[in-house]
Amino acid sequence: MSLKVSILTEIPEELHASLRSYLESHPNWDQDRVFAAALSLFLLQNQPNKPIEASPNYRACARVYLESLFQRPA
């Protein structure tokens, strides 16, 4: 079981419109799932140290990313 942390943030209106449009056309996704996938992918792509595959943070981000992508609808 993983703990969840709530984040309150402001995003540009254009990005919000794109997100809303995406969610309307992909009913299996929700805002939390999109943010988890996007943030974990960003962190995976921007790890400062190489080789990153051995890092516990890399593995945790990779797990969250893959779980977000392949999550089955409830």
Secondary structure, DSSP 4 states (H G I P E B T S, - for coil): ------------HHHHHHHHHHHHH-TT--HHHHHHHHHHHHHHHT-SSSS-TT-HHHHHHHHHHHHHHHPPP-
